[in-house]
Amino acid sequence: MLWLPLALAGSALLAAPIGSPNIVLIIADDLGYADLGCYGQSKIRTPRIDRLAGEGTRFTNVYAGASVCAPARCVLLTGLHMGHARIRGNSPAVAGVLAETGSFGSGGRRLSLTDADQTFAEVLQGSGYKTGAIGKWGVGETGTAGVPNRRGFDEWFGYLNQNHAPFYYTDYLWRNDCMQAIPENAGGRQVIYAHDLFADEAVGFLRRHRHERFFLYLPFTLPHRRFEVPSIERYAGEDWPEEAKLFAAMVTRLDHDVGRVLDELDRLRLAEDTLVFFTSDNGSEKKKTFPDLFKSGGPFRGEKGTLYEGGLRVPMIARWPGRVPAGQVSAAVWWFPDVFPTLVALGRGQFPKQPLDGVDISLTLLGKAQPELQLRTLYWEDHDNEFSQAALRGQWKVLRHGNLSAPLELYDLDADPAEKHDIASSNPELVRQFERFLANSRTSSLHWPDPK
């Protein structure tokens, strides 16, 4: 494990301690590394997120926990990487439960978090934070211990199942443990756009808890396809395919509602006391989001569902006025497992006894050097397509496809960020070092058997 022991002594406090920030964690769904203006996008307008980057620090070397939805969210919430996490793919190879069904059809078989899987929200809740989750959950089905209210959230509103989440005009959502009907959308009508409900709910959460320390987890569903949006507005006159206009409008609508959250923090005079993160759950679905037009993956190879940079590297912006440096760009390397120890340290919570796979990157957020981040090795695996493994240490990255004994590809990301040139054959000692690391980086799982 790669965790640095930073646990704070003492029992959980009854109220969040003075000096610990409010925290808002906003996650887009399938937003590419370069879908934002501040990351090089020239055709899609994202003024509010670009402004957020100017008011905070924009990170260029942050990695998702996985290249698809459910495992990326599991890694984020539990601080365990894909070799140790309970959920290592969207659908388990063995067991799992049949997901909820509704007007959107079957959700397939899914694996849920259990009472043994502690989330950082549980720790923050125990430290006195009021906690809310709004949007797409994806790591716990109805009636299991993996639902948000059993995993650290006082308030929950959204989609439980990820197959349900792309239906923006759904006829129901979940509020805590109750199904909330949206009768306006019954019978296939398209009246109420679910994402708009999430933005309204987020503003309401901030207002309800403005006098308390709060943690708001906002896993928005945009711009995951289906390509559905109430209006394409400013993109109507573009000479683009119709679905490209819809995608661009979804990204801009996401940007607008991030702005609504930021504006409400300003209105409530909470901005200076609130740490805001914005990121994406994994890379873009480039083959289906017009790569020649928008270049969503930037200079990187691969897309959602692959372990190349295009599937794993994500935008990450952090703002905390007066604490996180404004207008800065950081090349520090960190990833989703670091979120758990970082938020717990900032919230002065009690660290779990079991080791985590991330480290506290608070100093990096505050603009300080953490050289040790370059010395560790990060790990991923993929089970949704052909089994793959990947690891990153410094400038060096390896991948393998098929099984645990398949040959490694090796890339020098400093010289070759697009991963075009496999240099494994000319670096045998480095390959052997990675082989030893990969052999010890995963635990066996009933649900995700070792690939042979």
C-alpha positions in Angstrom: 0.0 0.0 0.0 1.1 3.6 -0.6 -0.6 5.4 2.2 1.3 7.7 4.5 0.0 7.4 8.1 -1.4 10.9 8.8 -4.2 9.8 11.2 -5.2 12.4 13.8 -5.5 11.2 17.3 -8.7 11.5 19.4 -12.3 10.7 18.9 -14.6 12.3 16.4 -15.8 15.8 17.4 -19.5 16.7 17.8 -19.1 19.7 15.5 -16.7 20.5 12.7 -13.6 22.3 14.2 -13.0 25.9 13.6 -10.6 26.3 10.7 -11.7 23.3 8.7 -13.3 24.5 5.4 -16.7 23.7 3.9 -16.1 21.4 0.9 -17.8 21.2 -2.4 -16.7 18.4 -4.7 -18.2 18.7 -8.2 -17.7 15.8 -10.7 -18.7 15.9 -14.3 -19.5 12.6 -16.1 -17.3 11.7 -19.1 -16.0 15.2 -19.5 -12.7 15.0 -21.4 -9.4 16.5 -20.3 -9.7 19.2 -23.0 -13.4 19.9 -23.0 -12.9 23.1 -21.0 -11.6 26.4 -22.2 -9.0 26.5 -19.5 -7.6 23.2 -20.7 -7.5 24.3 -24.4 -11.0 23.9 -25.7 -11.7 26.5 -28.4 -15.2 25.7 -29.6 -17.3 24.9 -26.4 -17.9 27.8 -24.1 -17.1 27.2 -20.4 -16.7 30.7 -18.9 -17.6 29.9 -15.3 -15.3 26.9 -14.9 -12.6 28.9 -16.7 -13.1 31.7 -14.1 -12.9 29.1 -11.4 -9.5 28.0 -12.7 -8.4 31.7 -12.7 -9.5 32.0 -9.0 -7.8 28.8 -8.0 -5.2 26.3 -9.1 -5.5 24.2 -12.3 -3.8 20.8 -12.1 -2.5 19.2 -15.3 -1.4 15.8 -14.0 -4.4 14.4 -12.0 -5.7 10.9 -12.7 -9.1 9.3 -12.2 -9.3 6.1 -10.1 -10.5 4.1 -13.1 -11.5 4.7 -16.8 -15.2 4.0 -16.3 -17.9 5.1 -14.0 -18.6 2.8 -11.1 -15.0 1.9 -10.1 -13.8 5.5 -10.5 -16.4 6.5 -8.0 -15.6 3.6 -5.7 -11.9 4.6 -5.7 -12.7 8.2 -5.0 -15.0 7.5 -2.1 -13.0 4.8 -0.4 -9.4 5.8 -1.1 -8.6 2.3 -2.4 -7.1 1.8 -5.8 -8.4 -0.7 -8.4 -6.3 -3.5 -7.0 -7.9 -3.3 -3.6 -11.3 -1.6 -4.2 -14.5 -3.6 -3.9 -15.9 -2.3 -7.2 -13.4 -2.8 -10.0 -15.7 -2.6 -13.0 -19.2 -1.5 -13.9 -20.5 -5.1 -13.8 -18.9 -7.9 -11.7 -17.7 -11.0 -13.3 -19.2 -13.0 -10.4 -22.2 -12.4 -8.2 -23.7 -8.9 -7.7 -27.4 -8.0 -7.7 -29.8 -7.2 -10.5 -30.0 -3.5 -10.6 -33.2 -1.5 -10.3 -35.4 -1.4 -13.3 -37.9 1.3 -14.3 -39.0 3.1 -17.4 -35.4 3.1 -18.5 -35.1 -0.7 -18.6 -32.8 -3.2 -16.9 -29.7 -1.8 -15.2 -27.7 -5.1 -15.4 -25.9 -6.8 -12.5 -24.2 -4.5 -10.1 -21.9 -4.7 -7.1 -22.6 -2.4 -4.1 -20.5 -1.0 -1.3 -20.9 -2.8 2.0 -20.7 -1.7 5.7 -17.0 -2.8 5.4 -16.3 0.0 2.9 -15.8 3.3 4.7 -16.1 6.4 2.7 -14.6 9.8 3.4 -18.1 11.1 3.8 -18.6 8.9 6.8 -15.5 10.3 8.4 -16.5 13.9 7.7 -20.0 13.2 9.0 -18.4 11.9 12.2 -16.4 15.1 12.5 -19.5 17.2 12.5 -20.0 18.0 8.8 -23.5 18.1 7.3 -23.1 15.9 4.2 -25.1 15.9 1.0 -24.8 13.9 -2.3 -26.7 15.1 -5.4 -26.5 13.5 -8.8 -25.2 10.1 -9.9 -24.2 7.5 -7.3 -23.4 4.3 -9.1 -21.9 2.3 -6.2 -24.9 1.0 -4.3 -28.2 -0.5 -5.4 -31.6 -0.2 -3.7 -31.8 -2.1 -0.4 -28.1 -2.6 0.0 -25.6 -1.1 2.4 -24.1 0.9 -0.5 -26.8 3.5 -0.7 -25.7 7.1 0.1 -27.6 7.5 3.4 -25.7 4.4 4.7 -22.3 5.5 3.4 -22.0 8.9 5.2 -24.6 11.2 3.6 -27.3 13.0 5.6 -29.1 14.0 2.4 -29.2 12.3 -1.0 -31.0 13.1 -4.2 -30.4 11.6 -7.6 -29.9 8.4 -9.6 -28.7 5.3 -7.8 -27.9 3.2 -10.9 -25.5 4.4 -13.6 -27.7 2.8 -16.4 -30.5 5.0 -15.2 -28.4 8.2 -15.1 -28.2 9.0 -18.8 -32.0 9.4 -19.0 -32.2 13.1 -18.4 -36.0 13.1 -18.7 -36.5 10.3 -16.3 -39.9 9.9 -14.6 -38.4 9.3 -11.1 -35.3 9.9 -9.0 -34.3 8.9 -5.4 -34.6 11.2 -2.5 -32.9 9.4 0.5 -34.5 6.0 0.6 -37.7 6.9 -1.3 -38.5 6.9 -5.0 -39.6 10.4 -6.0 -41.9 10.5 -9.1 -41.6 13.1 -11.8 -45.1 12.9 -13.2 -44.4 15.6 -15.8 -42.1 13.1 -17.6 -44.4 10.1 -17.4 -45.1 8.3 -20.7 -41.9 9.5 -22.3 -42.7 13.2 -22.1 -39.7 15.6 -21.9 -40.7 18.4 -19.5 -38.4 18.3 -16.4 -34.6 18.0 -17.1 -33.1 16.1 -14.2 -29.8 18.0 -14.2 -31.7 21.2 -13.5 -33.3 19.6 -10.5 -29.8 18.7 -9.2 -28.6 22.3 -9.6 -31.7 23.6 -7.7 -31.1 21.0 -5.0 -27.4 22.0 -4.6 -28.4 25.6 -4.1 -31.0 24.6 -1.6 -28.4 22.5 0.3 -26.1 25.4 0.6 -28.9 27.6 1.9 -30.1 25.1 4.5 -26.6 24.5 5.9 -25.0 27.9 5.5 -24.6 28.2 9.3 -22.9 24.8 9.6 -19.8 23.1 8.3 -20.9 21.2 5.2 -19.6 18.7 2.6 -21.5 18.7 -0.7 -20.7 16.0 -3.2 -22.1 16.9 -6.6 -21.5 14.1 -9.2 -23.4 15.8 -12.0 -24.5 13.6 -15.0 -23.5 16.0 -17.8 -22.2 15.6 -20.4 -22.6 11.7 -20.4 -24.6 10.7 -23.4 -27.6 10.3 -24.2 -27.3 13.6 -26.0 -30.3 15.3 -24.5 -30.6 19.0 -23.5 -33.5 21.4 -23.4 -31.9 23.9 -25.8 -28.8 24.1 -28.0 -29.0 27.9 -27.8 -25.8 29.5 -28.9 -24.7 26.5 -30.9 -27.8 26.4 -33.2 -26.0 28.3 -36.0 -22.8 26.2 -36.0 -22.1 24.0 -39.0 -21.7 20.9 -36.9 -23.6 17.6 -36.7 -26.7 17.9 -34.6 -25.3 15.6 -31.9 -22.2 17.8 -31.7 -24.4 20.8 -31.0 -26.2 18.8 -28.3 -22.9 17.7 -26.6 -21.5 21.3 -26.6 -24.8 22.6 -25.2 -24.6 20.0 -22.4 -21.1 21.0 -21.5 -22.1 24.7 -21.4 -25.2 23.9 -19.3 -22.9 22.1 -16.9 -20.7 25.2 -16.8 -23.7 27.4 -16.1 -24.8 25.3 -13.2 -21.3 25.2 -11.7 -21.6 29.0 -11.9 -24.9 28.8 -10.0 -23.2 27.0 -7.1 -20.3 29.5 -7.1 -22.7 32.4 -7.1 -24.7 31.0 -4.2 -21.5 30.6 -2.2 -20.8 34.3 -2.9 -24.3 35.4 -2.0 -24.2 33.5 1.3 -20.7 35.0 1.9 -19.2 31.5 2.1 -16.8 31.5 -0.8 -13.7 32.3 1.3 -14.5 29.6 3.8 -15.2 26.9 1.1 -12.8 24.6 -0.8 -14.3 23.8 -4.2 -13.1 21.1 -6.4 -14.1 20.5 -10.0 -13.1 17.3 -12.0 -14.4 14.5 -14.2 -15.0 10.9 -13.3 -12.9 9.6 -16.2 -11.8 10.5 -19.7 -14.1 11.3 -22.6 -15.9 8.9 -24.8 -14.0 10.3 -27.7 -15.3 8.0 -30.4 -18.8 9.2 -29.7 -18.0 12.9 -28.9 -16.6 14.2 -32.2 -12.8 13.9 -31.6 -11.9 15.7 -34.8 -14.1 18.6 -33.9 -13.7 19.1 -30.1 -10.5 17.1 -29.5 -11.9 16.2 -26.0 -8.9 14.1 -25.1 -6.4 16.8 -25.9 -3.0 15.4 -27.0 -3.6 12.0 -25.3 -4.1 8.6 -26.7 -7.1 6.5 -25.7 -10.5 7.4 -24.2 -13.0 6.2 -21.6 -12.6 2.5 -21.0 -8.9 2.4 -21.7 -5.9 2.9 -19.4 -4.1 5.2 -21.8 -3.8 8.8 -20.8 -7.0 9.7 -22.6 -9.0 7.4 -20.4 -7.4 8.4 -17.0 -6.1 11.9 -17.1 -8.8 14.4 -16.0 -9.2 18.1 -15.4 -8.9 19.1 -11.8 -9.4 22.6 -10.4 -9.3 23.6 -6.8 -10.3 27.0 -5.3 -10.1 28.1 -1.7 -9.6 31.9 -1.7 -6.6 33.0 0.4 -5.4 29.4 0.8 -5.2 27.7 -2.6 -3.0 29.9 -4.9 -5.1 31.8 -7.5 -4.3 31.7 -11.2 -1.7 29.0 -10.8 -1.0 25.9 -12.9 0.4 22.8 -11.1 2.0 19.8 -12.7 1.9 17.8 -9.4 0.9 14.2 -10.0 -2.0 13.0 -7.9 -5.1 10.9 -8.3 -8.5 10.0 -6.9 -7.2 7.8 -3.9 -5.6 11.0 -2.5 -9.0 12.7 -2.1 -10.0 10.6 1.0 -6.9 11.4 3.1 -6.8 15.0 2.0 -10.4 15.8 2.8 -10.2 13.9 6.1 -7.0 15.9 7.1 -8.6 19.2 6.1 -11.8 18.3 7.9 -9.8 17.1 11.0 -11.4 13.7 10.9 -10.2 10.5 12.4 -8.4 8.4 9.9 -9.5 4.7 9.4 -7.3 2.0 10.9 -7.0 0.2 7.6 -4.4 1.6 5.2 -5.5 3.7 2.2 -3.8 3.9 -1.2 -3.7 7.7 -1.3 -1.8 10.4 0.5 -2.8 13.7 2.0 -2.0 16.3 -0.7 -3.0 19.3 1.3 0.4 20.9 0.9 0.1 20.6 -2.9 -3.3 22.3 -2.8 -1.8 25.1 -0.8 1.0 25.6 -3.3 3.7 23.9 -1.4 6.1 21.3 -2.7 5.5 17.6 -2.0 8.4 15.9 -3.8 7.3 12.5 -2.5 4.4 12.5 -5.0 6.8 12.0 -7.8 8.4 9.0 -6.1 5.4 6.7 -5.7 3.8 4.4 -8.2 0.1 4.6 -9.1 -1.9 1.6 -10.2 -5.0 0.9 -12.3 -6.7 -2.1 -13.8 -9.7 -2.5 -16.1 -12.3 -5.3 -16.2 -15.0 -3.9 -18.5 -13.2 -4.5 -21.7 -10.2 -6.8 -22.2 -8.4 -7.0 -18.8 -5.7 -4.4 -18.6 -3.2 -3.2 -16.0 -1.3 0.1 -15.9 1.1 1.8 -13.5 2.8 5.2 -13.4 6.0 6.3 -11.6 7.4 9.7 -12.5 7.6 10.0 -16.2 7.3 6.2 -16.8 4.1 4.4 -17.5 3.4 0.8 -18.3 0.3 -1.1 -19.6 -0.6 -4.7 -20.4 -3.6 -6.2 -22.0 -5.2 -9.6 -21.8 -3.9 -11.3 -18.6 -1.4 -11.0 -15.8 1.5 -12.4 -17.8 1.0 -10.4 -21.0 4.0 -8.3 -22.0 4.3 -4.7 -20.8 4.2 -1.6 -23.0 6.4 1.2 -21.6 6.1 4.9 -22.4 8.1 8.0 -21.4 5.4 10.5 -20.8 7.8 13.4 -20.7 9.0 12.7 -24.2 5.9 11.0 -25.5 2.7 12.1 -23.8 0.6 10.7 -26.6 2.0 7.2 -25.8 2.9 6.5 -29.4 6.3 4.8 -28.9 6.6 1.6 -26.9 10.2 1.6 -25.5 9.9 -1.6 -23.4 12.4 -3.6 -25.4 15.1 -1.0 -24.8 14.5 -0.7 -21.1 14.5 -4.2 -19.7 15.5 -3.4 -16.1 12.8 -0.7 -15.8 10.2 -3.2 -17.2 11.4 -5.8 -14.6 10.9 -3.3 -11.8 7.3 -2.6 -13.0 6.7 -6.3 -13.3 7.6 -6.8 -9.6 5.3 -3.9 -8.7 2.4 -5.2 -10.6 2.7 -8.6 -9.2 2.1 -7.2 -5.7 -0.5 -4.5 -6.5 -3.7 -6.4 -6.4 -5.6 -8.6 -4.0 -7.7 -11.5 -5.3 -11.4 -10.9 -5.4 -14.4 -13.2 -5.7 -16.1 -10.7 -7.9 -13.1 -9.9 -10.1 -11.2 -13.2 -10.6 -7.6 -13.2 -11.7 -7.5 -13.2 -15.5 -5.7 -16.2 -16.9 
